[in-house]
């Protein structure tokens, strides 16, 4: 999408524009937006502590802001290639109450001092979001009524787990066009067709780098840089690189929404690619270079 309009689109055989597809961890940015809406409503506060009943020890000191920035300090192994079943695999495939499983993990680091990417952390956020509602049905309607429908993401489905908590880390289905709409909401700084949806400074604050993250590559449930050696901070042997202001929703096995403010550009790529056959930085950069930078 360039200047808010679709300018190029292509689908593999058997896929089409109306087909919702799983974005995996791209869902984390949608969870970020839902928290922003609830903060705007005055029902959540970023500095809030003692968020969950499981956190009755030093884990009570974890804040919502630290959860958003992946600096909770909670133990969690995010590894889909491990020889043994990792925490993320146990959570997504073996646990009915995913957020409770993540919240029960021990504290490995003082909250706010150590960054570690964790889908468990995002599902704790989804549970904190649930606790801000007195009514379960109001919670279940919230993503559609306050986020998806206002920006035209009519295909979007955010699945709950068996405990009725949204799997905010991973289980958002949407068409490529609707994923692009979510990217466009962030590109427009939380505005949609001139109407403010997210708090005024929410997007800018979400894009501030976490100092504790390697190469300051992460914000709040959003990636600011791609893998080292393939992002805009590397020479790439003379090949085109992505602009430094680009940021990303990234999903398992190659899903990506790339937002490039300096080009007024959103690029969505949905597909299953393994064995390093897809490099988002090197493969998207030539496309981005086609578009003239905004003055």
Sine and cosine of phi, psi and omega as CSV:
sin_phi,cos_phi,sin_psi,cos_psi,sin_omega,cos_omega
0.00,0.00,0.81,-0.59,0.03,-1.00
-0.84,-0.54,0.77,-0.64,-0.01,-1.00
0.84,0.55,0.56,0.83,0.05,-1.00
0.99,0.17,0.13,0.99,-0.03,-1.00
-0.80,-0.60,0.51,-0.86,0.08,-1.00
-0.95,0.31,0.82,-0.57,0.00,-1.00
-0.89,-0.45,-0.20,0.98,0.06,-1.00
-0.38,-0.92,0.60,-0.80,-0.07,-1.00
-0.35,-0.94,0.70,-0.71,0.01,-1.00
-0.48,-0.88,0.63,-0.77,-0.01,-1.00
-0.76,-0.65,0.55,-0.83,0.08,-1.00
-0.95,0.30,0.31,-0.95,0.03,-1.00
-0.84,0.55,0.77,-0.64,0.00,-1.00
1.00,-0.09,-0.13,0.99,0.03,-1.00
-0.89,-0.46,0.45,-0.89,-0.04,-1.00
-0.46,-0.89,0.20,-0.98,-0.09,-1.00
-0.86,0.51,-0.44,0.90,-0.07,-1.00
-1.00,0.00,0.10,0.99,-0.08,-1.00
-1.00,-0.03,0.90,-0.43,0.09,-1.00
-0.95,0.33,0.66,-0.75,0.01,-1.00
-0.76,-0.65,0.48,-0.88,-0.04,-1.00
-0.96,0.27,0.78,-0.63,-0.01,-1.00
-0.99,-0.12,-0.03,1.00,-0.07,-1.00
0.77,0.64,-0.81,-0.59,-0.16,-0.99
-0.95,0.30,-0.05,1.00,0.17,-0.99
-0.89,0.46,-0.36,0.93,0.04,-1.00
-0.87,0.48,-0.41,0.91,-0.05,-1.00
-0.87,0.49,-0.58,0.82,0.01,-1.00
-0.94,0.34,-0.56,0.83,0.11,-0.99
-0.90,0.44,-0.62,0.78,0.06,-1.00
-0.89,0.46,-0.63,0.77,0.09,-1.00
-0.83,0.55,-0.70,0.71,-0.01,-1.00
-0.90,0.43,-0.65,0.76,0.00,-1.00
-0.90,0.44,-0.63,0.78,0.06,-1.00
-0.90,0.44,-0.67,0.74,0.03,-1.00
-0.85,0.53,-0.66,0.75,0.03,-1.00
-0.90,0.44,-0.63,0.78,-0.03,-1.00
-0.96,0.28,-0.54,0.84,0.12,-0.99
-0.91,0.42,-0.67,0.74,0.03,-1.00
-0.87,0.49,-0.56,0.83,0.03,-1.00
-0.96,0.27,-0.15,0.99,-0.05,-1.00
0.98,0.19,0.28,0.96,-0.04,-1.00
-0.99,-0.17,-0.22,0.98,0.07,-1.00
-0.71,-0.70,0.48,-0.88,0.05,-1.00
-0.75,-0.66,0.72,-0.69,-0.07,-1.00
-0.89,0.45,-0.48,0.87,-0.03,-1.00
-1.00,0.05,0.01,1.00,-0.06,-1.00
-0.88,0.47,0.63,-0.78,0.05,-1.00
-0.86,-0.52,-0.06,-1.00,0.00,-1.00
0.76,0.65,0.82,0.57,-0.19,-0.98
-0.99,0.17,-0.52,0.86,-0.10,-0.99
-0.74,-0.67,0.53,-0.85,0.00,-1.00
-0.89,0.45,-0.48,0.88,0.03,-1.00
-0.91,0.42,-0.43,0.90,-0.08,-1.00
-1.00,0.01,0.94,0.34,-0.06,-1.00
-0.99,-0.16,0.01,1.00,0.01,-1.00
-0.92,-0.39,-0.62,-0.78,-0.01,-1.00
-0.90,0.43,-0.25,0.97,0.07,-1.00
-0.92,0.40,-0.25,0.97,0.07,-1.00
-0.88,0.48,-0.35,0.94,-0.05,-1.00
-0.99,0.15,-0.18,0.98,0.01,-1.00
-0.92,0.39,0.74,-0.68,0.01,-1.00
-0.98,-0.21,0.29,-0.96,0.07,-1.00
-0.88,0.47,-0.61,0.79,0.03,-1.00
-0.88,0.47,-0.64,0.77,0.04,-1.00
-0.93,0.38,-0.60,0.80,0.08,-1.00
-0.89,0.46,-0.69,0.72,0.00,-1.00
-0.88,0.48,-0.57,0.82,-0.05,-1.00
-0.99,-0.11,0.15,0.99,0.04,-1.00
0.88,0.47,0.58,0.82,0.04,-1.00
-0.87,-0.50,0.55,0.84,-0.02,-1.00
-0.92,0.39,-0.48,0.87,-0.08,-1.00
1.00,0.06,-0.04,1.00,0.01,-1.00
-0.96,0.29,0.61,-0.79,0.07,-1.00
-0.92,0.38,0.66,-0.75,0.08,-1.00
-0.14,-0.99,0.82,-0.58,0.01,-1.00
-0.99,-0.14,0.89,-0.46,-0.02,-1.00
-0.96,-0.26,0.99,0.16,-0.11,-0.99
-0.59,-0.81,0.92,-0.39,0.01,-1.00
-1.00,0.01,-0.09,1.00,-0.06,-1.00
-0.92,-0.39,0.13,0.99,-0.06,-1.00
-0.92,0.40,0.50,-0.87,0.04,-1.00
-0.90,0.44,-0.64,0.77,0.08,-1.00
-0.98,-0.18,0.32,-0.95,0.01,-1.00
-0.90,0.44,0.82,-0.57,-0.04,-1.00
-1.00,0.04,0.14,-0.99,0.00,-1.00
-0.86,0.51,-0.67,0.74,-0.06,-1.00
-0.91,0.41,-0.58,0.81,0.03,-1.00
-0.95,0.32,-0.67,0.74,0.06,-1.00
-0.86,0.50,-0.71,0.70,-0.05,-1.00
-0.89,0.46,-0.77,0.64,-0.12,-0.99
-0.97,0.26,-0.46,0.89,-0.15,-0.99
-0.89,-0.45,-0.25,0.97,-0.09,-1.00
-0.84,-0.54,-0.21,0.98,-0.10,-0.99
-0.93,-0.36,0.77,-0.64,0.06,-1.00
-0.97,0.23,-0.54,0.84,0.04,-1.00
-0.93,-0.38,1.00,0.01,-0.15,-0.99
-0.93,0.36,-0.65,0.76,-0.03,-1.00
-0.93,0.38,-0.57,0.82,0.04,-1.00
-0.91,0.41,-0.65,0.76,0.04,-1.00
-0.86,0.51,-0.71,0.71,-0.01,-1.00
-0.93,0.37,-0.62,0.78,-0.05,-1.00
-0.94,0.34,-0.40,0.92,-0.01,-1.00
-0.99,0.12,-0.09,1.00,0.02,-1.00
-0.93,0.38,0.53,-0.85,-0.04,-1.00
-0.96,0.29,0.33,-0.94,0.06,-1.00
-1.00,0.09,0.86,-0.50,0.00,-1.00
-0.99,-0.13,-0.44,0.90,-0.05,-1.00
-0.66,-0.75,0.43,-0.91,0.09,-1.00
-0.87,0.49,0.79,-0.61,-0.01,-1.00
-0.79,0.61,0.71,-0.70,0.03,-1.00
1.00,0.02,-0.01,1.00,-0.06,-1.00
-0.93,-0.36,-0.15,0.99,-0.11,-0.99
-0.56,-0.83,0.73,-0.68,0.01,-1.00
-0.99,-0.17,0.71,-0.70,0.09,-1.00
-0.49,-0.87,0.85,-0.53,-0.03,-1.00
-0.92,0.40,0.78,-0.62,-0.13,-0.99
-0.48,-0.87,0.88,-0.47,0.13,-0.99
-0.92,0.39,-0.47,0.88,0.07,-1.00
-0.87,0.49,-0.64,0.77,0.03,-1.00
-0.86,0.51,-0.69,0.73,-0.01,-1.00
-0.91,0.42,-0.60,0.80,0.02,-1.00
-0.95,0.30,-0.46,0.89,0.17,-0.99
-0.90,0.44,-0.66,0.75,0.05,-1.00
-0.85,0.52,-0.68,0.73,0.01,-1.00
-0.88,0.47,-0.55,0.84,0.04,-1.00
-0.96,0.27,-0.63,0.78,0.09,-1.00
-0.87,0.50,-0.65,0.76,0.07,-1.00
-0.87,0.50,-0.70,0.72,0.02,-1.00
-0.87,0.50,-0.65,0.76,-0.05,-1.00
-0.93,0.36,-0.22,0.98,0.04,-1.00
-0.99,0.12,-0.06,1.00,0.02,-1.00
-0.92,-0.39,0.71,-0.70,0.09,-1.00
-0.98,0.19,-0.44,0.90,-0.10,-0.99
-0.91,-0.41,0.79,-0.62,-0.03,-1.00
-0.89,0.45,-0.66,0.75,-0.02,-1.00
-0.91,0.41,-0.57,0.82,0.06,-1.00
-0.89,0.45,-0.65,0.76,0.06,-1.00
-0.89,0.46,-0.72,0.69,-0.05,-1.00
-0.92,0.38,-0.48,0.88,0.03,-1.00
-0.99,0.13,-0.34,0.94,-0.18,-0.98
-0.82,0.57,-0.78,0.63,-0.03,-1.00
-0.86,0.52,-0.66,0.75,-0.04,-1.00
-0.95,0.32,-0.70,0.71,-0.09,-1.00
-0.95,0.31,-0.57,0.82,-0.15,-0.99
-0.97,-0.24,-0.35,0.94,-0.04,-1.00
-0.85,-0.53,-0.85,0.52,-0.16,-0.99
-0.92,0.40,-0.78,0.63,-0.04,-1.00
-0.92,0.40,-0.68,0.74,0.00,-1.00
-0.86,0.51,-0.49,0.87,0.00,-1.00
-0.97,-0.26,0.18,0.98,0.09,-1.00
0.98,0.18,0.33,0.95,0.06,-1.00
-0.99,0.13,0.91,0.42,-0.13,-0.99
-0.93,0.36,-0.38,0.92,-0.02,-1.00
-0.99,0.11,-0.23,0.97,-0.21,-0.98
-0.93,0.38,0.71,-0.70,0.10,-0.99
-0.72,-0.70,0.88,-0.48,0.09,-1.00
-0.97,-0.22,0.92,-0.38,-0.13,-0.99
-0.99,0.14,0.64,-0.77,0.17,-0.99
-1.00,0.00,0.29,-0.96,0.12,-0.99
-1.00,0.04,-0.13,-0.99,-0.06,-1.00
-0.92,0.40,-0.33,0.95,0.03,-1.00
-1.00,0.03,-0.01,1.00,0.02,-1.00
1.00,0.10,0.27,0.96,0.02,-1.00
-0.97,-0.24,0.73,-0.68,0.01,-1.00
-0.86,0.51,0.67,-0.74,0.08,-1.00
-1.00,0.09,0.96,0.28,-0.12,-0.99
-0.91,0.40,-0.22,0.98,0.02,-1.00
-0.98,0.20,-0.45,0.89,-0.35,-0.94
-0.49,-0.87,-0.46,0.89,-0.27,-0.96
-0.95,-0.32,0.83,0.56,0.14,-0.99
-0.95,-0.31,0.85,-0.52,0.07,-1.00
-0.97,-0.22,0.67,-0.75,0.07,-1.00
-0.28,-0.96,0.38,-0.92,0.09,-1.00
-0.94,0.34,0.29,-0.96,0.05,-1.00
-0.85,0.52,-0.64,0.77,0.00,-1.00
-0.90,0.44,-0.60,0.80,-0.01,-1.00
-0.97,0.24,-0.55,0.84,0.16,-0.99
-0.87,0.49,-0.61,0.79,0.03,-1.00
-0.91,0.42,-0.56,0.83,0.05,-1.00
-0.88,0.47,-0.65,0.76,0.04,-1.00
-0.89,0.46,-0.68,0.74,0.07,-1.00
-0.88,0.48,-0.63,0.78,-0.02,-1.00
-0.92,0.38,-0.57,0.82,0.07,-1.00
-0.86,0.51,-0.67,0.75,0.02,-1.00
-0.96,0.28,-0.62,0.78,0.05,-1.00
-0.86,0.51,-0.56,0.83,-0.01,-1.00
-1.00,-0.02,0.28,0.96,0.10,-0.99
0.87,0.49,0.61,0.79,0.06,-1.00
1.00,0.09,0.10,0.99,0.06,-1.00
-0.99,-0.15,0.55,-0.84,0.10,-0.99
-0.72,-0.69,0.91,-0.41,-0.04,-1.00
0.77,0.63,0.69,0.73,0.06,-1.00
0.99,0.10,-0.15,0.99,0.00,-1.00
-0.99,-0.14,0.75,-0.66,0.01,-1.00
-0.98,0.20,0.84,-0.55,0.07,-1.00
-0.97,-0.22,-0.77,0.64,0.00,-1.00
-1.00,-0.04,0.42,-0.91,0.04,-1.00
-0.80,0.60,0.48,-0.87,-0.18,-0.98
-0.81,0.59,-0.68,0.73,-0.05,-1.00
-0.98,-0.18,0.16,0.99,-0.14,-0.99
-0.89,0.46,-0.75,0.66,-0.04,-1.00
-0.91,0.42,-0.73,0.68,0.00,-1.00
-0.86,0.51,-0.68,0.74,0.01,-1.00
-0.93,0.38,-0.56,0.83,0.01,-1.00
-0.93,0.37,-0.38,0.92,-0.03,-1.00
-0.99,-0.11,0.06,1.00,0.10,-1.00
-0.96,0.27,0.78,-0.63,-0.09,-1.00
-0.93,0.37,0.58,-0.81,0.11,-0.99
-0.98,0.17,0.87,-0.49,-0.06,-1.00
-0.87,0.50,-0.55,0.84,-0.06,-1.00
-0.97,0.23,-0.26,0.96,0.00,-1.00
-0.97,0.24,0.61,-0.79,0.03,-1.00
-0.82,0.57,0.78,-0.63,0.02,-1.00
0.85,0.53,0.36,0.93,-0.02,-1.00
0.74,0.67,0.75,0.66,-0.16,-0.99
-1.00,-0.07,0.08,1.00,-0.06,-1.00
-0.73,-0.68,0.53,-0.85,0.08,-1.00
-0.93,-0.38,-0.85,-0.52,0.06,-1.00
-0.92,-0.39,0.99,-0.13,-0.01,-1.00
0.88,0.47,0.44,0.90,0.00,-1.00
-0.53,-0.85,0.65,-0.76,0.02,-1.00
-1.00,0.06,0.67,-0.74,0.02,-1.00
-0.98,-0.21,-0.36,0.93,0.03,-1.00
-0.61,-0.79,0.44,-0.90,0.03,-1.00
-1.00,-0.02,-0.11,-0.99,-0.05,-1.00
-0.81,0.59,0.65,-0.76,0.04,-1.00
-0.87,0.50,0.67,-0.75,-0.05,-1.00
0.99,-0.13,-0.21,0.98,0.00,-1.00
-0.70,-0.71,0.22,0.97,-0.01,-1.00
-0.95,-0.31,-0.11,-0.99,-0.13,-0.99
-0.94,0.34,-0.18,0.98,0.01,-1.00
-1.00,0.04,-0.01,1.00,-0.04,-1.00
-0.91,-0.42,0.49,-0.87,-0.08,-1.00
-0.95,0.32,-0.42,0.91,0.02,-1.00
0.81,0.58,0.50,0.87,0.09,-1.00
0.81,0.59,0.65,0.76,0.05,-1.00
0.99,0.12,-0.03,1.00,0.01,-1.00
-0.98,0.19,0.35,-0.94,0.02,-1.00
-0.87,0.50,0.54,-0.84,0.04,-1.00
-0.82,-0.57,0.29,-0.96,0.02,-1.00
-0.98,0.19,0.56,-0.83,0.01,-1.00
-0.86,0.51,0.49,-0.87,-0.06,-1.00
-0.92,0.38,-0.31,0.95,-0.01,-1.00
-1.00,0.00,-0.01,1.00,0.00,-1.00
-0.93,0.36,0.53,-0.85,0.13,-0.99
-0.61,-0.79,0.17,-0.99,-0.33,-0.95
-0.56,-0.83,0.59,-0.80,0.36,-0.93
-0.99,-0.15,0.81,-0.59,-0.05,-1.00
-0.85,-0.52,0.70,-0.71,0.03,-1.00
-0.82,-0.57,0.39,-0.92,-0.02,-1.00
-0.81,0.59,0.63,-0.78,0.09,-1.00
0.92,0.40,0.42,0.91,0.20,-0.98
0.96,-0.27,0.16,0.99,0.04,-1.00
-0.97,0.22,0.61,-0.79,0.01,-1.00
-0.40,-0.92,0.64,-0.77,0.32,-0.95
-0.89,-0.46,0.91,-0.40,0.03,-1.00
-0.98,-0.19,0.80,-0.61,0.02,-1.00
-0.92,-0.39,0.83,-0.56,-0.08,-1.00
-0.82,-0.58,1.00,0.00,-0.07,-1.00
-0.84,0.54,-0.63,0.78,-0.06,-1.00
-0.92,0.38,-0.26,0.97,0.07,-1.00
-0.93,-0.37,0.00,1.00,-0.09,-1.00
0.80,0.60,0.76,0.65,-0.25,-0.97
-0.75,-0.66,0.66,-0.75,0.17,-0.99
-0.79,-0.62,0.78,-0.62,0.03,-1.00
-0.84,-0.54,0.78,-0.63,0.03,-1.00
-0.92,-0.39,0.73,-0.68,0.08,-1.00
-0.73,-0.68,0.89,-0.46,0.03,-1.00
-0.88,-0.47,0.81,-0.59,0.01,-1.00
0.05,-1.00,0.27,-0.96,0.03,-1.00
-0.95,-0.31,0.95,-0.32,-0.04,-1.00
-0.72,-0.69,0.82,-0.57,0.00,-1.00
-0.85,-0.52,-0.04,-1.00,0.06,-1.00
0.87,0.50,0.53,0.85,0.08,-1.00
0.86,0.51,0.42,0.91,0.01,-1.00
-0.97,0.23,-0.20,0.98,-0.01,-1.00
-0.79,-0.61,0.86,-0.50,0.05,-1.00
-0.90,-0.44,0.97,-0.25,-0.11,-0.99
-0.86,0.51,-0.61,0.80,-0.01,-1.00
-0.92,0.39,-0.78,0.62,-0.06,-1.00
-0.95,0.31,-0.53,0.85,-0.06,-1.00
-1.00,0.09,-0.47,0.88,0.02,-1.00
-1.00,0.05,-0.46,0.89,-0.09,-1.00
-0.82,0.57,-0.71,0.71,0.01,-1.00
-0.88,0.47,-0.52,0.85,0.05,-1.00
-0.93,0.38,-0.70,0.71,-0.01,-1.00
-0.88,0.47,-0.61,0.79,-0.06,-1.00
-0.91,0.42,-0.32,0.95,0.04,-1.00
-0.91,0.41,-0.47,0.88,-0.11,-0.99
-1.00,-0.10,0.74,-0.67,-0.05,-1.00
-0.94,0.34,0.70,-0.71,0.05,-1.00
-0.86,0.50,0.58,-0.81,0.07,-1.00
-0.95,0.31,0.63,-0.78,0.02,-1.00
-0.98,0.18,0.00,0.00,0.00,0.00
